[in-house]
Amino acid sequence: SGIQTSQDARFYGLSTKFTPFGNKDKAVIFQFTVKHEQNIDCGGGYIKVFDCSLDPKDMHGETPYLVMFGPDICGPGTKKVHVIFNYKGKNLLINKEIRCKDDVYTHVYTLIVNPDNTYVVKIDNEKVESGELEKDWDFLPPKKIKDPEAKKPEDWDDNPKIEDPDDKKPEDWDQPEYIPDPDAVKPEDWDDEMDGEWEPPQITNPAYKGEWKPRMLDNPNYKGPWIHPEIDNPEYVADPTLYKYDEICAVGFDLWQVNSSLPNI
């Protein structure tokens, strides 16, 4: 059994509520299956999870959600798994690219969020991505920031090489890039009055050496690249409950599909 879309180029929305639950000190698992019954050009196959404020009769694209998870395909450039968390009213996209399946077979998508603020994404029970919530989403400002008071010293030399002050350009260095062809002969039928003064064609000068540049030496004053010192970010406040939802009450589909016939089982 499953839910199947029927018309191309349509928005689809459907949701249902269930007995509310929270996941304090527990892992929460979001899992569902998707099958594209035709080669899809563009269409979403993701779910959205909501809190108890959802009105299923008034669900639309701007309805706030807790989690959005699942595949999204649109052309050759977008074939990814969305993992979006809502945190303090902002929808946060994952900072990694997770590729989804784009064939006509059934696939199981699983998202596990653990109470130690880690996560796992699986497709067909095989792990395709994992990590820490704080590192892979911009839940919080960075722990460290560049010290606004720190400035690069004026005498800091970050040039690894310098020109050799003792190197001098040879006196015969400067030669033209092109010279008249010494083997060229003025045509016998050339008429200076009619054709103008004859000039031999130009050829590449074998003595031409290009722009002269002095030798480069190791810079004795080189200090390496200057690294901006960092300080603790005063705006950073750790949140050990990034994983936690006080109430999960509903799940639904809010999809745009150019190609229909997508069952979500």
Backbone as a ProteinNet text record, in pm:
[ID]
protein_1_A
[PRIMARY]
SGIQTSQDARFYGLSTKFTPFGNKDKAVIFQFTVKHEQNIDCGGGYIKVFDCSLDPKDMHGETPYLVMFGPDICGPGTKKVHVIFNYKGKNLLINKEIRCKDDVYTHVYTLIVNPDNTYVVKIDNEKVESGELEKDWDFLPPKKIKDPEAKKPEDWDDNPKIEDPDDKKPEDWDQPEYIPDPDAVKPEDWDDEMDGEWEPPQITNPAYKGEWKPRMLDNPNYKGPWIHPEIDNPEYVADPTLYKYDEICAVGFDLWQVNSSLPNI
[TERTIARY]
85	0	88.4	35.3	114.4	31.6	95.6	33	94.8	11	60.8	5.3	95.4	50.5	7.2	-79.7	-144.9	-128.4	-99.4	-92.1	43.5	94.3	221.1	203.2	315	320.1	214.7	218.4	122.7	194.4	136.2	173.7	86.1	147	72.7	98.3	-8.8	4.4	-89.1	-37	-116.8	-46	-120.7	-59.4	-156	-102.3	-184.3	-120.7	-205	-156.7	-157	-76.9	-72.1	-49.5	-44.3	-24.2	109.1	109.2	233.6	336.9	462.5	571.2	690.5	777.7	903.1	1019.1	1137.7	1253.6	1364.9	1328.1	1430.1	1509.4	1641.2	1734	1713.4	1648.3	1624.2	1657.8	1690.4	1706.6	1569.3	1559.3	1436.8	1473.6	1388	1415.2	1302.2	1337.9	1242.8	1274.4	1175.3	1200.1	1077.4	1100.4	991.7	1052.4	967.9	1015.7	963	1039.7	1005.1	1030	938.3	957.1	912.3	1002	967	929	803.2	756.6	787.9	852.9	902.7	1033	1112.5	1234.4	1195.1	1233.9	1183.5	1277.9	1220.8	1298.7	1306.3	1193.8	1190.2	1075.5	1107.9	1003	1060.8	991.1	1033.1	973.3	1042.1	992.6	1020.6	1017.9	1056.7	934.2	957.5	852.8	884.6	780.4	796.6	733.7	799.7	752.4	714.8	599.5	543.7	520	505.1	461.7	309.5	253.8	108.7	31.2	100.8	29.1	-21.9	15.9	-25.7	-176	-235.7	-373.6	-367.6	-395.7	-383.5	-466.1	-574.5	-658.4	-599.9	-498.4	-440.4	-289.1	-243.2	-100.3	-63.5	47.5	94.2	245.4	302.7	447.7	513.3	438.8	496.4	466.3	398.2	367.6	496.9	520.9	643.5	650.6	769	789.4	911.6	926.3	1041.9	1157.2	1123.2	1224.8	1171.4	1257.3	1226.5	1335.5	1293.5	1390.8	1345.6	1438.7	1409.1	1466.1	1443	1505	1437.1	1516.9	1466.5	1546.9	1476.8	1541.6	1487.3	1576.7	1533.6	1647.7	1637.6	1741.5	1868.7	1973.4	2098.8	2171.6	2136.7	2210.5	2160.7	2038.3	1982.7	1935	2010.9	1974.4	2026.1	1956.4	2010.3	1905.8	1957.5	1872.8	1869.2	1750.8	1735.9	1738	1812.7	1802.8	1800.5	1680.8	1662.1	1598.4	1660.6	1605.9	1561.3	1447.9	1404.8	1456.1	1531.1	1589	1563.3	1484.6	1450.2	1391.7	1305.1	1233.6	1305.9	1427.2	1502.1	1520.9	1501.5	1524.8	1672.1	1739.1	1883.1	1912.3	1979.7	2018.2	2151.8	2167.5	2292.8	2404.7	2524.9	2640	2711.8	2651.1	2708.9	2612.8	2664.1	2581.1	2560.9	2435.5	2402.7	2324.5	2376.8	2312.2	2201	2088	1975.3	1975.7	1888.6	1870.4	1779.1	1807.2	1725.4	1678	1655.4	1606.8	1458.1	1405.3	1261.7	1232.3	1324.9	1307.2	1270.3	1220.1	1183.5	1308.3	1317.6	1431.7	1383.6	1453.6	1421.7	1515.4	1457.4	1534.3	1517.4	1628.9	1627.3	1713.7	1658.5	1732.6	1725.5	1840.4	1848.4	1913.9	1846.5	1900.9	1919.1	2042.1	2076.9	2086.3	2067.1	2071.3	2210.7	2314	2447.4	2474.7	2366.8	2374.7	2454	2439.5	2493.6	2377.2	2406.5	2301.7	2358.8	2268.3	2304.2	2196.9	2238.4	2146.5	2176	2071	2086.2	1994.6	2040.7	1956.3	1965.3	1849.9	1844.2	1930.8	1924.9	1993.9	2145.8	2196.8	2340.5	2369.6	2463.1	2496	2558.6	2500.6	2554.4	2612.3	2576.1	2632.4	2610.1	2697.3	2684.2	2772.7	2754.1	2836.8	2771.2	2814.3	2763.4	2670.1	2561.1	2463.9	2527.8	2606.3	2662.4	2761.2	2831.3	2930.9	2870	2763.8	2710.9	2590.3	2542.9	2439.2	2481.4	2430.7	2465.3	2364.7	2353.5	2265.3	2313.5	2443.3	2501.9	2608.9	2637.6	2750.3	2880.8	2987.2	3113.5	3168.7	3239	3298.4	3408.9	3482.1	3593.8	3569.8	3617.4	3612.8	3749.3	3776.5	3900.8	3900.3	4011.2	4024.3	4016.4	3910.6	3897.2	4006.5	4075.3	4180.3	4316.2	4327.4	4456.6	4478.5	4597	4633.5	4766.5	4778.8	4905	5013.3	5125.1	5232.5	5281.2	5311.2	5354.4	5483.3	5568.3	5696.6	5691.7	5570.6	5559.4	5585.1	5685.7	5723.6	5673.9	5575.2	5519.6	5554.6	5661.4	5711.1	5824.2	5803.7	5908.9	6031.2	6015.4	6125.8	6142.1	6265.4	6293.7	6387	6388.5	6479.3	6623	6714.3	6856.5	6904.9	6940.3	6982.4	7112.9	7190.4	7319.1	7308.6	7190.5	7174.3	7149.4	7225	7214	7175.7	7098	7057.8	7177.9	7205.7	7315.9	7295.7	7406.2	7398.1	7333.5	7353.3	7297.9	7160.9	7095.2	6968.2	6857.4	6842.3	6728.4	6746.1	6666.5	6665.6	6520.3	6495.5	6356.5	6303.6	6173	6110.8	6107.2	6093.9	6089	6194.1	6248.7	6348.7	6314.8	6366	6344.1	6412.7	6348	6403.9	6526.5	6646.2	6766.1	6773.1	6696.5	6699.5	6592.4	6508.8	6402.5	6460.9	6405.5	6451.8	6334.5	6361.8	6258.8	6216.9	6088.8	6042.2	6084.1	6115.9	6161.2	6054.2	5929.1	5821.6	5768.7	5841.7	5795.8	5820.2	5716.5	5724.9	5708	5818.7	5812.2	5708.8	5694.8	5598	5455.2	5431.9	5297	5270.5	5371	5350.2	5402.1	5471.2	5531.1	5667.2	5733	5866.7	5858.3	5942.1	5940.2	6007.7	5943.7	6001.6	6001.5	6111.3	6115.8	6019.9	5968.3	5879	5954.5	5878.4	5936	5938.3	6045.6	6055.7	6092.2	6069.9	6104.7	6255.8	6294.1	6435.4	6491.4	6584.8	6640.5	6717.8	6754.5	6828.7	6736	6606.7	6511.3	6498.6	6508.1	6506	6385.8	6302.5	6186.5	6220	6124.1	6144.1	6247.7	6340.5	6441.5	6387	6412.1	6374.3	6493.2	6518.1	6631.2	6605.1	6712.4	6700.5	6626.3	6557.7	6488	6567.7	6574.2	6645.3	6549	6585.9	6509.9	6517.5	6402.7	6395.2	6440.8	6550.7	6597.3	6503.9	6416.4	6323.2	6183.6	6171.8	6040	5992.5	5871	5814	5700	5669.3	5556.9	5427.9	5318.6	5189.6	5143.4	5090.6	5039.5	4902.2	4885.7	4759.5	4687.6	4567.1	4488.7	4454.7	4493	4458.9	4307.8	4263.7	4121.9	4096.3	3974.9	3931.7	3798.9	3760.5	3629.5	3520.6	3421.5	3310.8	3216	3200.7	3111	2964.9	2930.1	2791.5	2763.9	2868.7	2849.2	2802.2	2692.5	2640.6	2607.3	2672.2	2649.5	2504.7	2453.2	2317	2321.5	2319.3	2324.7	2194.5	2092.1	1961.2	1925.9	2024.5	1994.7	1908.5	1927.6	1858.2	1712.3	1673.7	1549.6	1429.2	1317	1187.3	1089.8	1026.3	933.1	807.5	762.8	642.8	651	637.6	626.9	487.5	409.3	266.2	213.9	289.9	232.5	342.8	303.7	393.7	314.8	382.3	309.7	401	336.8	405.8	363.8	460.4	433.9	528	480.7	569.8	529.6	629.8	610.3	665.5	583.5	627.3	597.2	703.1	685.2	639.9	699	659.7	586.1	469.1	390.2	421.1	323.9	335.9	444.3	444.2	542.4	472.6	484.1	426.5	522	471	545	479	545	480.1	513
-117.9	0	122.7	231.8	353	469.7	584.2	705.9	736.1	754	771.1	898.9	980.2	1100.1	1063.5	1146.9	1105.1	1199.6	1328.3	1424.1	1493.9	1516.3	1587.4	1736.1	1800.2	1945.4	1992	1931.6	1965.6	1974.2	2058.2	2055.7	1952.8	1878.1	1779.7	1802.4	1793.5	1808.7	1714	1644.7	1551.4	1531.8	1533.8	1514.8	1443.4	1389	1322.7	1342.3	1352.7	1364.6	1227.6	1216.4	1093.2	1130.1	1031.9	1057.3	1127.9	1244.5	1320.2	1243.8	1267.2	1211.9	1305.5	1295.1	1369.4	1272.1	1323.4	1233.9	1275	1333.7	1370.9	1247.8	1257.1	1148.9	1022.6	1035.7	919.1	953	850	867.9	874.2	948.3	951	909.4	825.4	769.3	807	864.8	896.2	802.5	725.6	625.8	610.9	604.3	581.1	530.2	482.5	432.1	518.3	523.1	602.3	518.2	527.3	461.4	555.7	584.4	660.9	560.2	560.1	460.4	497.9	610.4	647.1	723.3	732	811.6	957.1	1009	1139	1250.5	1356.7	1474.3	1573.6	1590.9	1688.9	1654.6	1638.4	1610.1	1577.1	1619.8	1589.8	1459.2	1395.9	1272.9	1270.6	1386.7	1399.7	1413	1390.4	1408.3	1530.6	1580.1	1685.4	1637.1	1670.6	1632.8	1760.9	1758.5	1880.1	1864	1979.1	1976.2	1981.1	1997.3	1985.2	2106.8	2212.2	2329.6	2311	2203.2	2182.6	2162.3	2233.1	2207.7	2134.7	2004.2	1928.8	1986.3	2056.9	2113.3	2241.9	2294.9	2421.8	2409.5	2290.6	2271.3	2321.7	2395.7	2448.7	2465.1	2519.2	2527.1	2613.1	2707.1	2795.1	2748.6	2635.8	2584.6	2546.3	2597.4	2562.6	2412.8	2358.2	2215.8	2199	2079.3	2048.2	1991.2	1896.2	1826.5	1806.2	1823.9	1786.7	1690.5	1574	1469	1387.1	1362.8	1274.9	1324.2	1247.9	1277.5	1391.6	1459.3	1566.3	1562.5	1554.6	1544.3	1654.2	1724.7	1821.1	1842.9	1776.3	1786.7	1716.4	1728.1	1660.4	1723.5	1848.4	1917.9	1894.2	1845.8	1825.9	1682.9	1604.7	1466.8	1441.6	1499.3	1498.5	1459.1	1426.4	1397.6	1523	1578	1691.8	1642.4	1712.5	1695	1836	1883.4	2021	2018.5	2089.7	2102.4	2246.5	2260.7	2393.6	2418	2526.7	2559.4	2706.1	2729.3	2865.2	2945.8	2879	2946.9	2954.2	2899.3	2902	2761.1	2745	2616.2	2605.5	2505.5	2490.4	2374	2402.1	2297.7	2236.3	2109.3	2041.1	2100.6	2103.2	2159.6	2057	1942.6	1837.5	1804.6	1738.8	1693.9	1543.6	1500.6	1358.1	1322.5	1233.2	1197.4	1095.6	1116.8	1025	925.6	827.5	732.2	794.8	768.3	828.2	724.3	602.1	496.4	472.3	360.3	332.4	224.7	203.9	99.9	161.3	77.5	121.5	133.1	243.9	266.8	314.8	269.5	305.8	417.5	529.3	643	650.8	660.6	660.8	774.4	848.8	951.8	920.6	907.6	880.4	1000.6	1056.2	1167.4	1118.9	1122.9	1065.4	1171.1	1130.7	1226.8	1281.5	1228.4	1288.2	1388.9	1433.2	1532.6	1483.6	1356.4	1300.8	1252.1	1220.5	1176.3	1073.7	997.6	901.6	907.8	909.8	899.1	767.6	690.1	562.4	557.6	488.7	454.2	303.8	238.5	91.9	28.1	90	42.2	49.4	120.4	144.1	290.2	311.1	447.2	524.5	639.6	724.3	854.5	889.2	1008.6	1000.6	1064.5	1071.1	1183.7	1219.5	1325.6	1388.9	1511.8	1586.8	1697.4	1715.3	1816.9	1955.5	1986.1	2120.7	2149.6	2047.2	2067.8	2072.5	1996.3	1981.5	2069.7	2143.2	2245.3	2369.4	2482.8	2608.1	2638	2542.7	2565.6	2684.1	2689.1	2784.4	2867.4	2985.9	3061.7	2987.9	3018.5	2946.6	2967.2	2864.5	2874.7	2980	2990.8	3084.4	3186.6	3306.1	3410.3	3478.3	3545.6	3620.6	3737.6	3755.2	3863.2	3997.4	4075.7	4203.5	4303.4	4280.9	4372.8	4337.8	4217.3	4172.7	4228.9	4278.2	4332.3	4272	4252.7	4204	4310.2	4274.7	4373.1	4431.4	4560.2	4627	4568.7	4516.7	4463.4	4313.6	4257.8	4113.7	4086.4	4007	3977.4	3837.6	3830.2	3700.3	3663.6	3722.7	3686.8	3585.5	3461.7	3360.1	3385.2	3460.2	3486.8	3637.7	3678.1	3817	3820	3934.2	3950.3	3963.8	3902.2	3910.7	4052.9	4129	4268	4278.6	4170.2	4173.5	4127.2	4080.1	4031.7	4150.1	4157.6	4269	4218.3	4299	4262.4	4272.9	4168.7	4174.8	4289	4348.2	4463.7	4429.7	4305	4268	4201.4	4216.4	4145.6	4199.6	4329.3	4390	4378.5	4293.8	4273.7	4275.3	4324.1	4326.1	4184.1	4170.9	4038.9	3995.8	4092.9	4061.9	4145.8	4087.2	4156.1	4133.8	4222.9	4200.2	4071.1	4000	3874.8	3908.1	3866	3901.4	3830.6	3724.8	3650	3696	3789.3	3836	3923.2	3908.7	3984.4	4063.7	4187.9	4272.7	4216.2	4195.9	4141.5	4231.4	4166.4	4241.3	4333.9	4294.4	4376.3	4479.3	4497.7	4594.9	4736.9	4816.5	4955	5045.3	5113.6	5197.3	5308.1	5361.2	5469.2	5418.5	5298.7	5242.1	5167.2	5093.3	5003.9	5060.3	5172.1	5226.2	5165.7	5218.6	5168.5	5023.4	4939.9	4797.3	4775	4691.4	4653.4	4502.1	4445.2	4298.8	4251.1	4130.8	4077	4055.7	4055.2	4037.3	3888.8	3851.2	3714.7	3722.9	3611.8	3607	3619	3704.1	3727.5	3615.3	3535.7	3427.5	3478.9	3605.2	3661.8	3721.1	3721.6	3779.6	3690.5	3748.4	3672.5	3705.8	3795	3829.9	3927.8	3945.6	4039.5	3984.2	4067.5	4023.9	4036.1	3933	3935.2	3888.7	3953.9	3912.4	3776.3	3711.4	3584.4	3605.7	3499.7	3504.4	3426.5	3482.4	3420	3393	3298.4	3279.8	3407.6	3449.4	3572.4	3545.7	3605.4	3579.9	3635.6	3727.5	3787.4	3725.8	3618	3554.7	3494.8	3528.5	3480.2	3381.8	3350.8	3262.1	3340.1	3272.5	3342.7	3386.3	3506.2	3556.7	3496.3	3437.8	3374.3	3462.9	3499.6	3587.5	3513.8	3566.1	3499.6	3493.8	3387.9	3371.4	3382	3419.3	3427.7	3355	3325.3	3266	3361.9	3308.4	3390.2	3419.3	3545	3575.9	3543.8	3527	3496.3	3346.5	3266.4	3121	3071.2	2997.9	2932	2788.7	2694.1	2553.2	2514.1	2424	2372.9	2220.9	2153.8	2006.8	1942	2022.9	1966.9	1993.7	2007.9	2030.3	1919.1	1799.2	1681.2	1674.6	1748	1721.2	1794.5	1720.8	1777.4	1745.7	1849.6	1828.7	1756.8	1786.2	1720.3	1703.2	1580.6	1546.2	1490.1	1556.2	1526	1485.7	1513.1	1491.8	1470	1404.7	1385.2	1412.4	1463	1493.4	1507.5	1522.7	1544.9	1680.8	1759.3	1889.5	1899.8	1856.9	1829.5	1903.9	1940.7	1983.3	1872.6	1827	1719.2	1752.4	1760.7	1769.5	1634.3	1526.9	1390.1	1327.6	1274.4	1214.9	1065.9	990.1	845.7	814.6	888.7	866.6	814.1	685.6	636.3	658.1	704.6	712.4	615	504.9	397.9	412.8
0	0	0	-50	-54.6	-102.2	-111.1	-159.8	-294.9	-395.4	-531	-591	-648.4	-717.8	-859.1	-917	-1040.8	-1157.9	-1133.9	-1243.8	-1243.9	-1364.3	-1376.9	-1347.3	-1312.5	-1292.1	-1192.2	-1075.3	-969.8	-835.2	-747.1	-606.4	-536	-445.5	-368.2	-219.7	-141.7	2.3	74.5	173.5	253.1	386	494.4	625.7	718	824.3	925.2	1061.6	1161.3	1298.8	1365.7	1471.8	1549.9	1695.9	1781.3	1923.7	1944.7	2007.4	2023.2	2105.7	2074	2154.5	2147.3	2245.5	2247.5	2249.7	2233.4	2226.9	2322.7	2436.7	2534.4	2576.3	2565.8	2603.4	2519.7	2404.7	2319.6	2174	2100.6	1956.2	1890.9	1783.4	1704.3	1562	1504.6	1372.3	1277.6	1165.7	1059.2	942.8	901	796.7	707.3	577.4	482.6	352.5	262.6	134.4	20.6	-86.1	-204	-328.2	-423.1	-551.4	-662	-754.2	-873.8	-982.1	-1022.1	-1117.9	-1262.4	-1281.7	-1413.6	-1393.5	-1497	-1487.8	-1465.5	-1351.5	-1309.7	-1352.5	-1408.7	-1446.2	-1331.2	-1263.7	-1155.8	-1062	-935.1	-837.7	-701.7	-599.3	-462.9	-414.9	-320.3	-259.8	-111.6	-49.4	91	181.4	309.1	408.7	493.8	559.4	659.5	789.8	898.9	1031.7	1105.5	1174.1	1233.5	1382.9	1449.4	1588.7	1593.3	1713.5	1730.2	1680.8	1640.2	1590.9	1448.4	1383.2	1244	1232.6	1137.2	1096.9	962.6	959.5	833.7	719.4	751.4	646.7	588.6	655	610.7	591	556.9	533.9	394.7	385.9	257.7	264.2	159.2	149.8	255.2	313.9	415.2	557	571.2	704.7	776.3	896.6	969.9	997.9	989	1016.3	1105.4	1161.3	1245.5	1163.7	1076.8	997.9	856.9	758.7	620.6	575.8	528.1	498.1	378.5	286.4	174.7	43.7	-63.2	-192.5	-266.7	-347	-432.9	-561.9	-674.7	-805.6	-895.6	-962.8	-1064	-1162.3	-1276.2	-1377.1	-1332.7	-1413.6	-1379.3	-1261.8	-1226.2	-1121.2	-981.2	-965.1	-830.9	-816.5	-743.1	-710.2	-569.6	-472.9	-337.9	-234.8	-117.2	-2.1	84.7	102.9	193.5	337.6	421.2	566.2	623.8	653.5	698.8	837.1	930.6	1065.2	1087	1155.2	1196.7	1338	1353.8	1484.4	1513.2	1615.5	1657	1541	1463.9	1357	1224.3	1215.8	1090.4	1036.5	906	841.1	802.5	857.3	839.5	746.3	636	540.4	581.5	553.4	582.8	497.8	554.2	484.5	397.3	376	293.1	179.5	78.8	-33.8	-21.4	-9.9	-2	-127.8	-207.4	-333.8	-309.1	-373.8	-361.4	-477.4	-468.8	-578	-683.1	-810.2	-916	-1016.9	-968.2	-1056.9	-1032.3	-1082.4	-1071.9	-967	-874.5	-773.3	-638.2	-549.6	-415.6	-328.9	-255.6	-167.4	-30.6	72	209.5	253.8	296.5	346.9	498.1	568.8	714.5	767.4	862.9	935	1083.7	1146.7	1290.3	1357.2	1456.7	1535	1678.1	1726.2	1855.8	1965.2	2091.9	2203	2232.6	2168.3	2182.1	2070.7	2005.6	1898.2	1776.9	1747.8	1624.2	1537.9	1413.7	1322.2	1225.7	1164.6	1060.9	952.4	826.7	713.4	642.5	619.1	550.8	428.5	326.5	212.3	195.1	199.5	191.7	300.4	419.3	539.7	529	430.7	421.2	455.2	545.4	587.4	471.7	441.9	335.6	390.7	514.4	577.1	727	802.1	947.5	997.5	1123.1	1179.4	1299.3	1328.5	1442.2	1393.4	1465.3	1426.1	1422.4	1524.3	1533.7	1421.1	1374.2	1269.4	1130	1107.8	972	942.9	1043	1024.6	1101.3	1059.6	1127.4	1238.3	1332.7	1446.8	1530	1553.1	1646.3	1576.3	1629	1574.2	1602	1530	1550.9	1691.3	1740.2	1873.6	1877.5	1768.1	1761.6	1650.8	1672.4	1570	1563.6	1454.3	1442.7	1540.7	1608	1705.7	1633.2	1658.4	1586.7	1623	1734.6	1777.2	1716.4	1663.6	1610.6	1470.4	1446.5	1315.6	1270.6	1144	1089.9	1110.2	1173.4	1194.6	1062	1064.6	941.7	886.7	976.6	931.3	904.4	902.6	877.3	729.4	702.1	563.7	528.3	439.9	401.7	257.5	205.7	72.9	86.1	42	58.3	-28.9	-137.9	-229.2	-249.4	-274.9	-308.9	-429.2	-498	-611.1	-561.7	-634.3	-601.2	-631.3	-528.3	-553.6	-631.9	-636.7	-707	-852.4	-889.5	-1026.3	-1120	-1226.7	-1320.5	-1459.5	-1528.1	-1663.8	-1758.1	-1836.3	-1933.3	-2033.2	-2074.4	-2164	-2297.8	-2343.3	-2474.3	-2463.5	-2347.8	-2326.8	-2417.3	-2420.8	-2491	-2642.1	-2700.4	-2844.7	-2892	-3013.8	-3063	-3082.6	-3064.1	-3079.2	-3225.9	-3315.7	-3459.3	-3532.3	-3636.8	-3719.5	-3866.6	-3954.6	-4098.8	-4143.3	-4230.7	-4282.6	-4368.6	-4323	-4400.8	-4535.6	-4552.3	-4678.3	-4777.4	-4731.8	-4821.3	-4932.4	-5049.7	-5166.6	-5223.5	-5255.3	-5313.7	-5449.4	-5470.3	-5598.8	-5715.3	-5826.5	-5944	-5998.7	-5981.7	-6037.6	-5938.3	-5827.8	-5727.6	-5778.7	-5777	-5823	-5702	-5662.1	-5542.7	-5556	-5678.9	-5696.5	-5683.4	-5734	-5728.8	-5598	-5553.6	-5438.8	-5307.5	-5311.9	-5191.3	-5166.5	-5065.1	-5033.5	-4988.7	-5047.5	-5011.9	-4877.7	-4792.9	-4664.5	-4655.4	-4612.5	-4600.8	-4491.8	-4507.1	-4403.4	-4271.8	-4161.9	-4029	-3991.7	-3924.1	-3870.9	-3722.9	-3653	-3511.3	-3493.5	-3401.8	-3375.2	-3287.4	-3337.6	-3255.5	-3134.4	-3135	-3021.4	-2915.4	-2943.7	-2848.3	-2725.4	-2607.1	-2482.1	-2394.1	-2438.9	-2358.8	-2247.9	-2158.7	-2048	-1949.8	-1911.7	-1814.3	-1672.8	-1596.1	-1455.3	-1372.4	-1262.3	-1178.5	-1114.7	-1078.4	-1006.9	-875.4	-831.4	-703.6	-599.8	-480.2	-369	-254.9	-169.2	-46.1	36.6	85.6	164.1	307.3	349.7	487.2	593.8	556.4	653.1	647.6	569.9	553.7	686.1	724.9	850.7	829.8	705.9	680.1	670.1	630.3	622.7	760.9	767.3	894.8	920.7	1036.3	1073.3	1173.5	1138.5	1224.9	1354.1	1468.9	1595.8	1616.4	1682.5	1711.6	1861	1892.8	2032	2045.7	2168.7	2193.3	2147.7	2078.3	2030.1	2145.8	2184.4	2297	2268.2	2139.8	2105.3	2101.7	2117.6	2114.7	2250	2249	2369.1	2330.3	2393	2360.4	2387.7	2307.1	2325.8	2317.3	2432.7	2431.5	2386.4	2357.3	2321.4	2175	2090.2	1948.2	1890.9	1939.7	1887.8	1929.5	2033.1	2106.5	2046.7	2043.3	2007.6	2119.3	2171.2	2282.4	2237.3	2116.6	2066.7	1915.4	1874.2	1732.8	1713.3	1629.6	1624.4	1487.4	1381.8	1248.8	1146.7	1039	925.7	798.6	697.7	575.4	455.9	340.5	214.2	161.1	119.4	58.9	-59.9	-177.3	-289.8	-416	-494.2	-632.4	-720	-816.3	-903.8	-1049.7	-1128.7	-1273.4	-1326.6	-1271.3	-1307	-1189.6	-1212.7	-1105.1	-1092.6	-1037.8	-1015.3	-913.4	-804.7	-699.2	-575.2	-544.1	-420.4	-304.1	-193.1	-67.9	27.6	56.1	132.2	279.9
[MASK]
+++++++++++++++++++++++++++++++++++++++++++++++++++++++++++++++++++++++++++++++++++++++++++++++++++++++++++++++++++++++++++++++++++++++++++++++++++++++++++++++++++++++++++++++++++++++++++++++++++++++++++++++++++++++++++++++++++++++++++++++++++++++++++++++++++++++++

